[in-house]
Amino acid sequence: MKNTFSNSTGWLSILFALTGCLTPNDAPPQEHPCQVQNHCLHDPETNESTCEEGYEWEDLNDSDNYNCVLDSNFETDAGTNTGTNTGNNTNVDVLSTPSNPNPAQGASDVNVSTNLSWTVSTSDGSAILCDVWINGGDENLTFEDLDTFNVAVTKQAGTSYEWGVECTNGTETRASPTWSFTTACHAPAPCPDLPTMTDDDGNTYATVQICNQCWMAENMNIGYRVDAELNGQLDNDAIERFCPSISYLQNSETGCDTYGGLYQWDEAMYHGERGDRGICPPGWHVPTDSDWQTLEKALGMPANEASEYTTGMFRRGEDAAVGSQLVSGGSSGFNALLSGSAMEVMGGNYGASAAGTAGYFWTSTSVSSNAIYRSIFDDEPEVQRKNEKKTAALSVRCIKN
């Protein structure tokens, strides 16, 4: 550390050695003798000093500026390094604090290939080594003793990161504040090396990669059709489905060909025999409520909204138009098909709501006798999060494990 100061009265004295001390000019000598780490005793009234070998005191000239380099063990009590006559006393660090992070603090939509870099310097040109840490997603990494201020780190898309730097020149150590940034999602595209998936009936579906998740880009249509007007879906060895109704009176295979099947929650979960996999093929599962929240946050929904139920006038995800991104033709590539639903009506029969205006998608997350689902609409930017009786028949999307 370097101290820069000026003397304006001629009373200021300094020890010319690796350590030193400045004493107030009005200090009574009997109360405030200057003792510097047991190297010197100095009485400002008599200007007499007793010093160990290699140490001496020297009076300073009026109005001259002086630079004094102090060692790392230099210590002072309050008031001893400046008198009322010093004019100014400025600390100048030899090693700067790391700054100017790239990505910039709080940056979003950062390319996953962007290197981490920062600025740090020394006033005396001494060599600098830095340690870097980064946490976020699946990463919890540390890079040690870097002699360049740039490091490549593999990052995940659509992920928030925190990172920081600690640098040393061998004498001083300086740490940066904690910096943060969020990486961008990929443009909509089929899942890498998996452009399609095939269900247990041999039906093939398109896929879409949205940030770190691989989703079906179509609704499940596995199983054989049963008439919604006659009975519910049974717990048997077969997967059963209702078909969406294009008109309120229609219940035919045509609806399933266009929109996929509608499944009661127990049927979607294969009556609990496969865990979260449900009716999805091996390596896939019926998405949890958390999976849906991850998707929604990747498309810009704030975290505090993603975890909330839709109630009253609360329009979840409206500001980021998440619903508009998810519908068929939306920018996410999810292509939510608006299949309507089939709800139990009087007498145990089921009535299908008209497809084309809204889509309802099960999660595997149950809440007592209900389960959480999502509602997406053809003309609304929001995504509703509610829970419904498990006897309702809704659409299913699968997500890759």
N, C-alpha and C positions, 0 to 999 in steps of 0.2 A: 504494500500500500504506500502511496506517495502523498505527503502533506505539503500543500503550498500555502504560504502565509506571508504577510508583510509586517514589519515592525515600524511603529510610528512614534515611539518615545525613547528608544535607546535602552529601556530597562529589560527588554526581552532577552532571555538567554536560552541556549539550546545545547544539548550534549552532542558533540560530533563523534558518533560511534554507532554501532548497530542498534542501540536503544537510546532513548532520550526522554526528556520531559521539559515542559514549559511551566514556569511557576508564575502566579499572579504577581504584579509589581507591588501591590499593596499588602502582600501577605506578611504578617508579623513573623519574623524569623524564628522566634521561640515556639510558635504554633505551627508554622508551615515550612519547615525546612524541606528541600527537594531531595528525595531519595529515589534514585533510578535503579530499580531491580538490584539493589545492594551494590551498585557499581560506584555511585557518587553521592556525596552529601554536599549540598550547596546552600549557602546562606546569602539571600539576595541583598540584605542590608549591608553586610561587610564585603560582599562579592568574593567571599572565600569559599573554596571548594576542596574537598578531600575525595580523591578518585583512585580507583584501582588502576593498575598499569594498563595502558592502552585507551584510557578514557580521559577526556578533559572538557572543561566548559569554555565557551567563547562568547563574549558579548556581541550582539548584532548592531549593525549601523542603522541609523534612522532612515526610514522610508525606502530601504532596500528590500527587494524580494528574495526569498530563499526557498530552495527545494530541499527537502530532507526525506530520504528513503528510510522507513522504519521497518524493522523486522517483524515477522508474523507474531512474535510473542509480546510486542509492545502493548502495554496496558496503561490506562490512565483512569483516575477517578474524575467525577464530574468537576469541571472547571480547571483541571490542571493542565490541559493542553491548549487552552486559550485564556489569556488575560483580557481585561477590558481594554487593553491598549493594542491588541493585535491587528485590528482592522478587519481581517477576514481569515478564515481557516477553511480550506476546501480539500476534501478527500478526492483523490484521483486514482481509480482502480487501474492496475496494470492489465488485468484480465477483464474483459467485458462480460456482461450477462448475455447468454444466448438469446437472440431475438430474430425478428423477421421470418417467422415460420412459413414454409410452403409444404402443404396447403395452408392458406391463411386461416387464422383462428376463426372457428365457426363456419368454415366454408361447407357448402353442400354441392351435390352433383359432381363430386370429384372423381376423375377418371381413375379406375383401379390400378392403372399402370404408373400413376404419378409417384415420383420419388419423394422421400422426405428430405427437406433441406432447411438450413438455418444459417444465421450469421453470428460469428464470434471472432474476437480479435484480441491481440495484446499490444500494448503501447511500446513494449521493448522488443517485439519481434520474436519472443520465445515460442517454442513449439507447443501446440495444443493437442490434447487427446480428449475425445468425447465419448460418453456412453449414451445410448439412445434406448428408450423403452416405448413400447406401443401395446395397447390393450384394446380389444374390440372383436366382435364376432368370435371366430375360433382362434384368434391370434392373442398371444400373451408372450411377446418376444423382447429380448434384450440384446443389443449389439454393443460390444465393449471395445474401448481403445481405438476408436476410429480417428484417423488423422486427416480425413476429408469430411466436409460438412454436408454430405449427401449420401443417402442410403436407399437402396431398392428394397421394398417390402411387398410381399404378395398380400393383396387385400381382396376382400369379398365385396361383391356388388350390393348396394343398398344397405350398407352397414355403418354404424356410428363407431368412431374410434377416438381414443384419447392417447396422447403421446407427450414426451418431454425429453429434454437433453440435459446432461450434466457434464461440464467441461473443466479441465484443469491444465495449468501450465507447469505443474510440479510444485508450485508455491501456493497458488490460490486455486480455489474451486468455486465455480459459479453454476447454479442450476436455473433452468428456465421455469416459467410457470407451466402449468398443465395446459396443453393446447388440444383442440378437438376439431373434427371434421366428419363429414358423412359422404360416403361414396355413392356414385350414381348407379341406377339400375341399367341393365342392358336394354337395348331396343328390343321390342317384341320379336321373338324368334322361337322355333321349335327347340325343345330341350336338347342340349348337346349330346350327340350319339344316340338320341332316342326321339326321333321325330314323330313316332307313333307308339301307341301302346295297344295291347290286345287283351280283351277280357276272357273269362273262362268259357264263354260261348263262341269265341273266335271272332267277335266283332272288333274292328279296328277303329281307333280314335286318334285324332290329332293331339299333339301336346304343345305347351307353351312354357318357356322359361321366363319367370318374372322375378327378377333379382336372384335370390338364392333358392327359389322354390320352382319345382317342376310340376305343373298342373296338367290335367286333361283340359283340352280346349273345346270339348263337347260334353254333353250330359250322358251319364251312364244309361245304357239301354239293354242291360242283360236281363235274362229271364223270359218267362212267357206271360202273355197278357191274360188277366182276369177282369171280368166286368165290374167296374166300381159300383154299379147300381145294385149288384147282387150281394156281395159280401166283402169282407176284408181279406188281407193277405194272411195265409195260414203258416203256422210253424210246421213245415214239412221238409222234405229233402230237396224241394225245388225252389228256385228263386221266382217270385211272382211280382208282377208290376201292373199298375194301371197305366193307361195311355192318356195323355193330355187331350182335352176337348177343345177343338178349334171353334165349335159352336157348343152351346151349353147342353145340347141333346146328343152330341156325338161321343162315342167311346169306341174307337176302332184303332187298328194298327197304324193307320195313317198318322195319328197324333204322335205315336212313338217314333215313327220314321222321321218326323220333322223335328221333334223336341226332346226325344229320349223318354225314358220311363219315369213314373212317379212311384215312390216307395215309402211305405210306412217305416217309422224309425227302426222298429225291431227287425223288419225285413232288410233294411239298408245295412244293419249291423249283423246280418246273418244269424239273428237270434242269439247273439253273444258267443257263438262257437269259435270265432276267429279273432276276437279282440277288436282293435281299431281297424283291422283290415276289412271287415264286413264283406260286402259284395265285390270289393275291388280285387284285382289280380294280385298274385304274389309280388312283393316289393312295393306295393302301393297301399294306401289306407284311406278311409273316410276322414276328411280333415277335421282336426279338433277346432274348438273355438279359438285357441291360440294360433293355429295355422292361419285361420281367416284374419285374425288381427295382424299377423305379420304381413300378409298380403296387403291389407288395407293401409298399413303404415308405409309400406314400400311405395304405394301410390299417392302418398302425401297426407293421409289422415293423421292428425295429431294423436299421440299415444293416449292422452287423457280422454279423447273421444272414442278411440278404438275399444276401450274397456268398458264403455257405458252402454246400457240398454237404451233403446229408443222409447222415449216417453214424451207425452204432451207435444209441445211445439219443437222439441229438440230434433234438429235435422243433422244426423250424424254423417260426417264426411262431406257435407255440402260445399264448404269453402274450397276443398281440393277437387270437387266434382268426381269423387271416387266411383260413384254409381255410373256416371257417364263413361268413365274409363273401362268399366267392367262389362257393359252391355255389348251385344253383338255389334261388331264394327267399331268398338271403342279402341282407344289408343293402347290399352294394355295387352291386347291379343287374347284376353280371357274368353271373350265371346260368350257371355252369359246368355243362354237361351231362355226366353221368357215362357216357361212351360205351364204357368198357372199352378194349381194344386188340386188335390181331391180331399175333401173334408167329410168326416162322418156326419150324417144327418139322421133324422128321426128313423127309428126302426133298425139301426145298424147298417143301413145302406150308405153309399158314398155318392156325393155329387161333385162333379169336377167344375172348377172355375175356368172361364174361357182363357185359353193360352194367347200369348201375344202382347199382353200389357204388363205382366209382372212375372218374375221368377223367384222361386223360394228354394233355398238350398240348405239341406241338413248339415249340421256338424255332428261329430261323434260324442259331443259333450252333453251329458244329461243333467237335468236339474229336477230331482225327485221323479215324478211321473211325467215330466215334460223334458224336452231337449231344446237346445239353442239352435236357431236357424238364422239365415240371412234373407232379406227381401231386396230385390233389385227391380227397378221400374224403367219403362221405356222412355219416360219423359221427366225423370227426377234425378238430380245429381247426388242424392243421399244414398246410403246403404243402411237399411234398418237391421238392428240386432235385437231379436226377441226370443222368447221361448214359447213352445206350443206343445199340445198333447201329442204323445208319440203315435197316436192313431192317425194323425194327419199324414197324407201322402205327398211328399215333396221330391224335388230333383236331388241328384247326388253327383258331385264331382269328386274324383279321386286325386290324391296328391302323392308324389313319389316319396318313399321313405328316405 
